[in-house]
Amino acid sequence: MTVTRAVMVLGLALYVFLWVLAANGASDLVAPLLVPPVLVVLIAAGVGLDRYLGITPRKQHFDDTHFPDQHSRDEDDERR
C-alpha cells in the first residue's frame, strides 16, 4: 500500500511541476495537461446524471461457458 501511495504522490508532484512549467511559458504543455481534469469532469458528470436519473450500476457478470475452469481440464487429462 505504501508503494501505491508513494507513486500517487510522485505522479501528483510531477503533474504539478508540469503545470508550473506551463505557467512559466511552456505553452505546448497546456493541452495535454488539460486532458486528465476534463476526463474526470466528464466521468463525474456521467455518474451524477446516472444517479439523478435513478439508473443503477449494472452488476458484473462473467460468461465462463467459453473458457472452462481448470478443474474440468484436469478431469479430462485424467480420463486419457
ROTOR-383049 format. One record per atom (N, C-alpha, C): x, y, z; residue in one letter. Coordinates in pm, whole numbers, plus 50000, padded with zeros to 5 digits. Each point is the difference from the previous one (the first is absolute). Layout:
XYZa...
This chain:
500824988150000m499185011950000m500875012650000m501134999550066t500845011950007t500645003049865t500304989849920v500565002449868v498965006849912v498774995650008t498925006149921t499835014750040t500015002550127r499845013750048r501205008549958r501194994650006a501195007449960a499975003249851a499574990649919v499915002349855v498935010549971v498894999750071m498975010149979m500505013950037m500715001150111v500545012950042v501045004849899v500864991049954l501015003649901l499355004449869l498984992949957g499285003949878g499335013550013g499395002550115l499375012950024l501035011150002l501164997550062a501075009950003a500515003049859a500144989649918l500425002049862l498965008049922l498724997050022y498925007249933y500025014850038y500175002950128v500065013950046v501235006949942v501124993049996f501235005649943f499795003649853f499334991349926l499745003049859l499075011949984l499035001750092w499155011849995w500805012650031w500974999150090v500875011550029v500805003649876v500524989949931l500715002849875l499085006549897l498784994949990a499045005649904a499665014450035a499915003150128a499685013650043a501165009549975a501204994649993n501185008449979n500455000549855n499134996049908g500335002249860g500014987849910g499934988150053a499984988049915a498554997449959a499495008449910s498594999549966s499614987449923s500974992749946d499694987549930d499474989350096d500245001650129l499584990050098l498555001850046l499405011349969v498685002950056v498944990249950v499974997449870a498964991149946a500114985850057a501194993650001p500064986550059p499714999950150p500355010850070l499755000450143l498515002050032l499245005049905l498575001950024l499204987249979l500574990049937v499264987749970v499534992950128v500864997250099p499524992950121p498875007350074p500115013250025p498885006550069p498704999749920p500105001449867v498804999649917v499364986150007v500814989449996l499454986550012l499324997850135l500625005250106v499404998650134v498655006950004v499925012049943v498735007450000v498944992649918v500384994749884l499044992849917l499494987250069l500904992750063i499594987750070i499115003450119i500385010350076a499195004050115a498625004749956a499935007349888a498715004549949a499144988149957a500614990149937g499264988149959g499474992250119g500834998350102v499564992950121v498905007850071v500175013250007g498995008450062g498684999549925g500065000049867l498794999049920l499314986550021l500794989350006d499424986850026d499284999750135d500635005750101r499365000250132r498755008750000r500065011349928y498855008949993y498824993249931y500304992449896l498944993149926l499574987150068l500714995950104g499644987950072g500494987349934g500985001149915i500554988249933i501014993550093i499764987650034t500934992950088t501124993949917t501184999050058p501104993849926p499704985349972p500444995449885r499784986049966r500944991350081r499504988550042k500844990650072k500884992749900k501234997650040q500914992949912q499594985349992q500074994849881h499764985849982h500994995049897h500444988150019f501024994349914f499464987249939f500184998749872d499564988249927d501184990549988d500024989750083d501114990550000d499714987749916d498975000249918t499684988149922t501024997549891t500635010549951h500994998449894h501374996150055h500235002750126f501284997150062f499764991350122f500044986949984p499754991450117p501105001850104p499644997650122d500975001950108d501064989049998d501005001950079q501154990950004q499604986050044q499014998850088h499624986950052h499474990949891h499235005449910s499464991449895s501104995649904s501015008349979r501134996049916r500804988850067r500165000950131d500734989650073d499264986749992d498675000450011e499234987749991e500114993849861e500025008449896d500164994849864d501374993649983d501035005650061d501354994349989d500084986550070d499294998750113e500024987550073e499304988849924e499025003449921r499254990049923r500844994249887r500945007549948r500794995349885r501014990150037r
